[in-house]
């Protein structure tokens, strides 16, 4: 009977969540919401900030030399002679035109005659644009680049990367994906896993205290340690469901959020990466659930538990942010620090540098913390001042 | 008769928070809820704990049920110490109090099976007990209704059935008819008499005189955490009604003042 008690408590806790439709929705909804929200954000940012490749900018020019017009025509830009510069400037402000390029009179002659280092000022080209307009800003960048290349070609002493056939950027797509994932995912995953734990643990511990149902359980001959273990295991499963839902939502929406900079394909991460990640996530959830359960057991109500848990949530977020600050820690001893070890492993795994030994140290450390937590929670269940102090 | 419950010098104090001190207009920081309480209960008898609100009845029963620990003293339930062997005590008693609530997401059927399994009762015996208890309390008609949707009476009947899943020989009821309608209250009191016929040992705490008179063989009167009288109902009453006798004792204890 005693051996089965953990399973009975575990099953009862799972039944409680699955019988309560609201809780079930609360567990699965974050993933759906994250996917919809991030996808919408990605689409919005693409629409707002990414240029339309098909768009042909309206560019007015003054004194544009024919040679330069020819160069611009090669990038698909047509320069329309300006009739009234003030009207054109107003049109740019009003988003009705994109650029106004004003060349000095006799620009080509003055430019060819100009000697760098002379006391005379170099011929100055004025380009008016609207930085708030994506199309105008893109046209400005292109025009500036074209003019820079013309200037460079006139005084060509040496070239840099002057070959279209050679790939100079040796970063692979995998490297780019790894870099972006390792920066963003640890923080997002810590946040999502913690949120999943927060959705279930305070309700199960502080909620049962508040409603008086924990006393009904404590009056049975079941060992308090079995109650604690059964609850922690069941809550971890719940939190994992919530965390998985959120993570899947994030992974699916991330390519859209990153505007196509990230591509997630079957070949991106291998089975070993996923196994290591799963081990880290599972042990992290156990630590979170244990800590939240202990704090919830101390609180008199779910609301009070929420207040006590806020600092822990902020701390987890801050540790998660360390993913944005560089590569994973190399010193193995650091992988014995709960929560921090999870973030470091996630950074390593997402950048394709996952280390099995570090993952093992992390899992062992997290299980040790969970075991201590179970002991503490058992003591708390035995403490009448904590369990029955209203 | 076999002595199934033996309470020896049980004491319990609670710290008063500054908020409680303010509400109760007192400067004392510690409230002695139970003060050296001793009594016995024998096999097949109903022992009543009678006293005003705050006398220490519920605290005493909570200690006997091992929900809280005594500061000093001990009690033995069928030979098992509530201090040294609380797990065994829990297996031997059925405890019903308004403090113990049922989870609202579940039905009586589910809860009975769950608590039955926690007590290690085989599914066959559990099914038979469930049939008997559910029939006796009329739970069958709402056996699949969630606790959240049940009336107070339905909840109390379900709690009563669940407290007896393991067919304990010792049953502790704290204010068993509190808040119940007259029909449900009668069902509960009739059931207590039935349990007595089954040679169960029962401790009932209440402040309802008629309930004590109807059910109890012996009575302990608690005032300010102390047992001021403990005897058979006849000996306590001395020919008067229990209510009259209680107020005599109460006035005498308070030096002639109510």
Interface residues (C-beta under 8 A of the other chain):
Chain A: X1 X4 X5 X8 X12 X15 X16 X19 X20 X208 X211 X212 X213 X215 X216 X218 X219 X220 X221 X222 X223 X384 X388
Chain B: X65 X66 X67 X68 X69 X87 X88 X90 X91 X95 X99 X100 X101 X102 X103 X104 X105 X106 X110 X114 X115 X117 X118 X119 X120 X162
